[in-house]
């Protein structure tokens, strides 16, 4: 593959330290990196523009080489091995981190804090390596200026932030590549050599930190490996596919912004759902609708501290007026996520526009009330809290607003940009909102001691159920559909099963499962829906929906079929076990932002749900993972 060609989305590895993140290609090229804030401007973005995006690569100088890679077991530390006719080298990449002694499992960083560390080791023979350093600040909108420090380091700055490069791979010299200005160096690495390349992110006016010794750098790698392995070892799930579950949990942990506990959907923006199309979104934010599932996955697999940290963020971020509730938030609770287009970037394989921000924050998505109340109820249980008066008033107001608005059309779970409709899933979640509110009334009587209020909520819940059952089902087939009085299928109808709206043996459940399996599925992969959504083009199958189907099959007792669907998804992962948002069964390509938290969340939920169902089928329910069963029930129905 030439430097001008885009690698497949699945070619990347993901690095995180809870504050900064990076994506590294198979050729050990850092092609996406945001330091200090997950949603901050990138300093490398070649995955969105091969010329203007910027990159940071260490690789053999010859094309006559092969590459393999792996994460060091149970870590987010990447090891890439290059083999040439003359020798072999490994490159170990990490964003250094260690466990905070005061908060075990919480990441901490020694100063200087925002560092990408790359260790080169000569395995055999001699390998000529090239280093390419082409920073592109602010998504490539700001041109870097370069200076040398007194100790020989190379400093790149755009006036607002700086990158300090200290390299054991020769002296970097100025170079031009496709109009971009950067630096290149060369070095021969022989068997037994150990060399370090350290990139430190600084504010432009910050002094350069002193260089670290080889021993100090090695200790930081060792501490990072130890941190991730200790964290992974806390996973309480011991059933089938444990490696995939642990890898998915490591991805989710990497998507947790350490300062706040917010969990972003993905570390990237604008990786396309259709190559060359416009379905390109910024996913570096937190969606409320994912909150309960995230809490259940973390709490149910041994990570109660992380779940409580996220719960704290959720409780604080959503506090206030019910009318001000948003569908999504920034990592610091930001409410306004205005969308802009980076027209100077060509986009991944010509997929434009490249977006920063997400206009979905402005949409009315009715389901947010139910999603939030389920998550809040679960969060309060995790914290062991009684509900405070101001939170009780907020819960009351959310339920009341939900009842007042549930007959309104909305943009729906898939954030359609073609206008509002009466989506089945939205109405289902309106029912869940009232159901959760009633359960919270019963758990916390001081939310309201007004029996008339409870009676009115019960009547509203009954009215919603009757409407959903009469208008949300296709009379011809008996299956739940996308919107009221329609016949279009939508994978979100599986939530009728997963949210406990109907028992697993209801004939409408069977009809919904069978139709989705027959009409929305290709080669085992499930599409969200078929039909117009206000955007040009099409998209791939949605991996989270395939995992919904797997979980739904498990709920209805079809354990073997559920296992097959989970295996289908796991077979679509890249060599490191990472999943994007979507998958194209025709081309075999992963599509969308990468790696995708939704997809990995689905792997955890499906694997554990299938294991619970398998043990119940085999008469071993007492052996089921108790933490997960409890978390699953609470998240599903907030009971």
Order of alpha helices (4+ residues) and beta strands (2+ residues): beta-beta-beta-beta-beta-beta-beta-beta-beta-beta-alpha-beta-beta-beta-beta-beta-beta-alpha-alpha-beta-alpha-alpha-beta-beta-beta-alpha-alpha-alpha-alpha-alpha-alpha-beta-beta-beta-alpha-alpha-beta-beta-alpha-alpha
